[in-house]
Amino acid sequence: MKRQKRDMHARAYKRGYLAGVSGKSKDTCPIEQPEVRQEWLNGWREGRQDNWEGMTGVSGIHRLADVTSA
């Protein structure tokens, strides 16, 4: 049985969120494609906001699960 590839946009959002929560700069975005890069930046913004609100560590990971399932 074949595995389906993950959605590139969701994956970029998740990685951007994790970078934002950990306090990394948005300049560290490794993605070149404009649409996927925008998803990474959206995730990064959400992650930075959660970082500023104190949602780091386990609470940030739980937030990520809520955000990606919506």
NUVEX-27568 format. One record per atom (N, C-alpha, C): residue number from 0; z, x, y; atom name. Coordinates in nm, 3 decimals. Atoms other than C-alpha are relative to their C-alpha. Layout:
! residues N
nr=NUM; z=Z; x=X; y=Y; atom=CA
...
//
This chain:
! residues 70
nr=0; z=0.000; x=0.084; y=-0.118; atom=N
nr=0; z=0.000; x=0.000; y=0.000; atom=CA
nr=0; z=0.000; x=0.089; y=0.125; atom=C
nr=1; z=0.010; x=-0.081; y=-0.122; atom=N
nr=1; z=-0.097; x=0.138; y=0.340; atom=CA
nr=1; z=0.112; x=-0.034; y=0.097; atom=C
nr=2; z=-0.098; x=0.023; y=-0.107; atom=N
nr=2; z=0.155; x=0.182; y=0.617; atom=CA
nr=2; z=-0.075; x=-0.026; y=0.129; atom=C
nr=3; z=0.060; x=0.024; y=-0.131; atom=N
nr=3; z=0.073; x=0.043; y=0.955; atom=CA
nr=3; z=0.053; x=0.104; y=0.096; atom=C
nr=4; z=-0.044; x=-0.096; y=-0.101; atom=N
nr=4; z=0.082; x=0.288; y=1.240; atom=CA
nr=4; z=0.086; x=-0.073; y=0.103; atom=C
nr=5; z=-0.082; x=0.059; y=-0.104; atom=N
nr=5; z=0.346; x=0.228; y=1.499; atom=CA
nr=5; z=-0.080; x=-0.019; y=0.126; atom=C
nr=6; z=0.064; x=0.025; y=-0.128; atom=N
nr=6; z=0.242; x=0.086; y=1.829; atom=CA
nr=6; z=0.030; x=0.117; y=0.093; atom=C
nr=7; z=-0.017; x=-0.116; y=-0.087; atom=N
nr=7; z=0.184; x=0.382; y=2.062; atom=CA
nr=7; z=0.078; x=-0.034; y=0.127; atom=C
nr=8; z=-0.068; x=0.040; y=-0.122; atom=N
nr=8; z=0.310; x=0.187; y=2.363; atom=CA
nr=8; z=0.150; x=-0.016; y=-0.024; atom=C
nr=9; z=-0.142; x=0.018; y=0.031; atom=N
nr=9; z=0.639; x=0.091; y=2.198; atom=CA
nr=9; z=0.067; x=0.135; y=-0.027; atom=C
nr=10; z=-0.053; x=-0.133; y=0.029; atom=N
nr=10; z=0.688; x=0.446; y=2.075; atom=CA
nr=10; z=0.019; x=0.081; y=0.128; atom=C
nr=11; z=-0.012; x=-0.072; y=-0.127; atom=N
nr=11; z=0.623; x=0.589; y=2.421; atom=CA
nr=11; z=0.115; x=-0.056; y=0.083; atom=C
nr=12; z=-0.110; x=0.062; y=-0.073; atom=N
nr=12; z=0.865; x=0.339; y=2.577; atom=CA
nr=12; z=0.135; x=0.049; y=-0.053; atom=C
nr=13; z=-0.125; x=-0.043; y=0.063; atom=N
nr=13; z=1.137; x=0.433; y=2.329; atom=CA
nr=13; z=0.032; x=0.145; y=0.034; atom=C
nr=14; z=-0.023; x=-0.141; y=-0.031; atom=N
nr=14; z=1.092; x=0.805; y=2.385; atom=CA
nr=14; z=0.032; x=0.021; y=0.147; atom=C
nr=15; z=-0.031; x=-0.006; y=-0.143; atom=N
nr=15; z=1.091; x=0.754; y=2.762; atom=CA
nr=15; z=0.141; x=-0.047; y=0.028; atom=C
nr=16; z=-0.136; x=0.052; y=-0.016; atom=N
nr=16; z=1.409; x=0.548; y=2.738; atom=CA
nr=16; z=0.103; x=0.105; y=-0.040; atom=C
nr=17; z=-0.093; x=-0.103; y=0.048; atom=N
nr=17; z=1.582; x=0.818; y=2.536; atom=CA
nr=17; z=0.007; x=0.118; y=0.096; atom=C
nr=18; z=0.001; x=-0.108; y=-0.098; atom=N
nr=18; z=1.475; x=1.081; y=2.789; atom=CA
nr=18; z=0.077; x=-0.041; y=0.125; atom=C
nr=19; z=-0.071; x=0.048; y=-0.118; atom=N
nr=19; z=1.607; x=0.868; y=3.075; atom=CA
nr=19; z=0.150; x=-0.009; y=-0.021; atom=C
nr=20; z=-0.143; x=0.011; y=0.030; atom=N
nr=20; z=1.942; x=0.799; y=2.910; atom=CA
nr=20; z=0.064; x=0.138; y=-0.006; atom=C
nr=21; z=-0.056; x=-0.134; y=0.011; atom=N
nr=21; z=1.989; x=1.169; y=2.843; atom=CA
nr=21; z=-0.006; x=0.077; y=0.131; atom=C
nr=22; z=0.000; x=-0.061; y=-0.132; atom=N
nr=22; z=1.924; x=1.246; y=3.212; atom=CA
nr=22; z=-0.114; x=0.095; y=0.027; atom=C
nr=23; z=0.114; x=-0.090; y=-0.022; atom=N
nr=23; z=1.593; x=1.426; y=3.180; atom=CA
nr=23; z=-0.087; x=-0.049; y=0.115; atom=C
nr=24; z=0.089; x=0.031; y=-0.111; atom=N
nr=24; z=1.342; x=1.437; y=3.464; atom=CA
nr=24; z=-0.124; x=-0.073; y=-0.050; atom=C
nr=25; z=0.123; x=0.069; y=0.040; atom=N
nr=25; z=1.039; x=1.210; y=3.459; atom=CA
nr=25; z=-0.119; x=0.095; y=-0.006; atom=C
nr=26; z=0.106; x=-0.100; y=0.006; atom=N
nr=26; z=0.829; x=1.524; y=3.504; atom=CA
nr=26; z=-0.017; x=0.057; y=-0.141; atom=C
nr=27; z=0.009; x=-0.051; y=0.137; atom=N
nr=27; z=0.896; x=1.603; y=3.137; atom=CA
nr=27; z=-0.084; x=-0.090; y=-0.090; atom=C
nr=28; z=0.083; x=0.092; y=0.079; atom=N
nr=28; z=0.664; x=1.321; y=3.025; atom=CA
nr=28; z=-0.113; x=0.079; y=-0.068; atom=C
nr=29; z=0.101; x=-0.077; y=0.072; atom=N
nr=29; z=0.442; x=1.473; y=2.752; atom=CA
nr=29; z=-0.134; x=-0.072; y=-0.019; atom=C
nr=30; z=0.116; x=0.084; y=0.029; atom=N
nr=30; z=0.180; x=1.196; y=2.756; atom=CA
nr=30; z=-0.104; x=0.009; y=0.110; atom=C
nr=31; z=0.111; x=-0.013; y=-0.095; atom=N
nr=31; z=-0.161; x=1.229; y=2.923; atom=CA
nr=31; z=-0.074; x=-0.132; y=0.023; atom=C
nr=32; z=0.075; x=0.126; y=-0.012; atom=N
nr=32; z=-0.315; x=0.884; y=2.858; atom=CA
nr=32; z=0.070; x=-0.091; y=0.101; atom=C
nr=33; z=-0.063; x=0.077; y=-0.109; atom=N
nr=33; z=-0.254; x=0.665; y=3.167; atom=CA
nr=33; z=0.079; x=-0.123; y=-0.045; atom=C
nr=34; z=-0.070; x=0.123; y=0.042; atom=N
nr=34; z=-0.159; x=0.339; y=2.987; atom=CA
nr=34; z=0.128; x=0.032; y=-0.076; atom=C
nr=35; z=-0.116; x=-0.037; y=0.081; atom=N
nr=35; z=0.075; x=0.504; y=2.741; atom=CA
nr=35; z=0.102; x=0.074; y=0.086; atom=C
nr=36; z=-0.090; x=-0.069; y=-0.093; atom=N
nr=36; z=0.220; x=0.729; y=3.013; atom=CA
nr=36; z=0.080; x=-0.100; y=0.083; atom=C
nr=37; z=-0.070; x=0.102; y=-0.078; atom=N
nr=37; z=0.308; x=0.418; y=3.215; atom=CA
nr=37; z=0.112; x=-0.063; y=-0.082; atom=C
nr=38; z=-0.104; x=0.054; y=0.087; atom=N
nr=38; z=0.501; x=0.279; y=2.918; atom=CA
nr=38; z=0.116; x=0.098; y=-0.011; atom=C
nr=39; z=-0.104; x=-0.102; y=0.007; atom=N
nr=39; z=0.691; x=0.608; y=2.889; atom=CA
nr=39; z=0.083; x=-0.003; y=0.128; atom=C
nr=40; z=-0.071; x=0.004; y=-0.127; atom=N
nr=40; z=0.778; x=0.591; y=3.259; atom=CA
nr=40; z=0.083; x=-0.127; y=0.015; atom=C
nr=41; z=-0.080; x=0.123; y=-0.002; atom=N
nr=41; z=0.891; x=0.228; y=3.226; atom=CA
nr=41; z=0.127; x=0.017; y=-0.083; atom=C
nr=42; z=-0.117; x=-0.027; y=0.083; atom=N
nr=42; z=1.121; x=0.331; y=2.943; atom=CA
nr=42; z=0.095; x=0.097; y=0.067; atom=C
nr=43; z=-0.082; x=-0.099; y=-0.069; atom=N
nr=43; z=1.243; x=0.629; y=3.144; atom=CA
nr=43; z=0.082; x=-0.066; y=0.111; atom=C
nr=44; z=-0.071; x=0.070; y=-0.109; atom=N
nr=44; z=1.332; x=0.405; y=3.440; atom=CA
nr=44; z=0.115; x=-0.084; y=-0.054; atom=C
nr=45; z=-0.106; x=0.079; y=0.063; atom=N
nr=45; z=1.528; x=0.168; y=3.215; atom=CA
nr=45; z=0.113; x=0.090; y=-0.050; atom=C
nr=46; z=-0.100; x=-0.094; y=0.051; atom=N
nr=46; z=1.704; x=0.464; y=3.055; atom=CA
nr=46; z=0.083; x=0.061; y=0.111; atom=C
nr=47; z=-0.074; x=-0.056; y=-0.114; atom=N
nr=47; z=1.797; x=0.617; y=3.390; atom=CA
nr=47; z=0.095; x=-0.103; y=0.059; atom=C
nr=48; z=-0.085; x=0.106; y=-0.052; atom=N
nr=48; z=1.932; x=0.284; y=3.511; atom=CA
nr=48; z=0.122; x=-0.019; y=-0.090; atom=C
nr=49; z=-0.112; x=0.013; y=0.093; atom=N
nr=49; z=2.144; x=0.250; y=3.197; atom=CA
nr=49; z=0.092; x=0.122; y=0.008; atom=C
nr=50; z=-0.080; x=-0.121; y=-0.015; atom=N
nr=50; z=2.260; x=0.611; y=3.241; atom=CA
nr=50; z=0.090; x=-0.012; y=0.121; atom=C
nr=51; z=-0.078; x=0.015; y=-0.122; atom=N
nr=51; z=2.373; x=0.537; y=3.595; atom=CA
nr=51; z=0.108; x=-0.105; y=-0.015; atom=C
nr=52; z=-0.098; x=0.106; y=0.023; atom=N
nr=52; z=2.555; x=0.226; y=3.472; atom=CA
nr=52; z=0.103; x=0.040; y=-0.106; atom=C
nr=53; z=-0.098; x=-0.049; y=0.097; atom=N
nr=53; z=2.744; x=0.436; y=3.217; atom=CA
nr=53; z=-0.031; x=-0.033; y=-0.144; atom=C
nr=54; z=0.037; x=0.034; y=0.139; atom=N
nr=54; z=2.558; x=0.321; y=2.906; atom=CA
nr=54; z=-0.061; x=0.122; y=-0.067; atom=C
nr=55; z=0.047; x=-0.120; y=0.068; atom=N
nr=55; z=2.533; x=0.658; y=2.738; atom=CA
nr=55; z=0.056; x=0.001; y=-0.142; atom=C
nr=56; z=-0.049; x=-0.012; y=0.137; atom=N
nr=56; z=2.584; x=0.756; y=2.377; atom=CA
nr=56; z=-0.035; x=-0.123; y=-0.082; atom=C
nr=57; z=0.022; x=0.111; y=0.092; atom=N
nr=57; z=2.625; x=0.469; y=2.133; atom=CA
nr=57; z=-0.040; x=-0.127; y=0.074; atom=C
nr=58; z=0.034; x=0.122; y=-0.073; atom=N
nr=58; z=2.611; x=0.193; y=2.395; atom=CA
nr=58; z=-0.144; x=0.003; y=0.050; atom=C
nr=59; z=0.140; x=-0.013; y=-0.041; atom=N
nr=59; z=2.276; x=0.327; y=2.518; atom=CA
nr=59; z=-0.094; x=-0.025; y=-0.116; atom=C
nr=60; z=0.083; x=0.021; y=0.118; atom=N
nr=60; z=2.135; x=0.325; y=2.167; atom=CA
nr=60; z=-0.006; x=-0.149; y=-0.034; atom=C
nr=61; z=-0.001; x=0.144; y=0.026; atom=N
nr=61; z=2.243; x=-0.037; y=2.117; atom=CA
nr=61; z=-0.088; x=-0.073; y=0.101; atom=C
nr=62; z=0.085; x=0.060; y=-0.104; atom=N
nr=62; z=2.072; x=-0.125; y=2.445; atom=CA
nr=62; z=-0.146; x=0.021; y=-0.035; atom=C
nr=63; z=0.139; x=-0.029; y=0.038; atom=N
nr=63; z=1.753; x=0.040; y=2.321; atom=CA
nr=63; z=-0.046; x=-0.098; y=-0.109; atom=C
nr=64; z=0.035; x=0.093; y=0.106; atom=N
nr=64; z=1.756; x=-0.180; y=2.011; atom=CA
nr=64; z=-0.027; x=-0.139; y=0.057; atom=C
nr=65; z=0.021; x=0.129; y=-0.065; atom=N
nr=65; z=1.785; x=-0.489; y=2.234; atom=CA
nr=65; z=-0.130; x=-0.003; y=0.077; atom=C
nr=66; z=0.117; x=-0.007; y=-0.087; atom=N
nr=66; z=1.509; x=-0.377; y=2.469; atom=CA
nr=66; z=-0.128; x=0.004; y=-0.082; atom=C
nr=67; z=0.123; x=-0.015; y=0.077; atom=N
nr=67; z=1.253; x=-0.280; y=2.203; atom=CA
nr=67; z=-0.029; x=-0.122; y=-0.086; atom=C
nr=68; z=0.025; x=0.119; y=0.083; atom=N
nr=68; z=1.298; x=-0.600; y=2.000; atom=CA
nr=68; z=-0.047; x=-0.117; y=0.084; atom=C
nr=69; z=0.041; x=0.113; y=-0.086; atom=N
nr=69; z=1.227; x=-0.825; y=2.300; atom=CA
nr=69; z=-0.148; x=0.001; y=0.028; atom=C
//
